[in-house]
């Protein structure tokens, strides 16, 4: 996983506003693959953020929308930003 992170880091611009709802939508699209008795899966999305999330209301709506999927989303905050709001989202969703 760490190797994949470092490989993608060159392609990503860090900083600026952080919008997680579109990221959750992409993860959910992967988790929506057809499930049958012979083909079962569970998706875990790891999202690493380096600042405050700017689309909290949209993020909450999106998390509620995808709540029936075989999906868990782990959001990890890195750096000195205040991530208390993310803890609050967990209690709402």
Buried (B, 14 or more C-beta within 10 A) or exposed (E): EEEEEEEEEEEEEEEEEBEBBEBBEEBBEEBEEEEEEEEEEEBEBEBBBBBBBEBBEBBBBBBEEBEEBEBEBEBEBEEEBEBEEBEEBEEEB
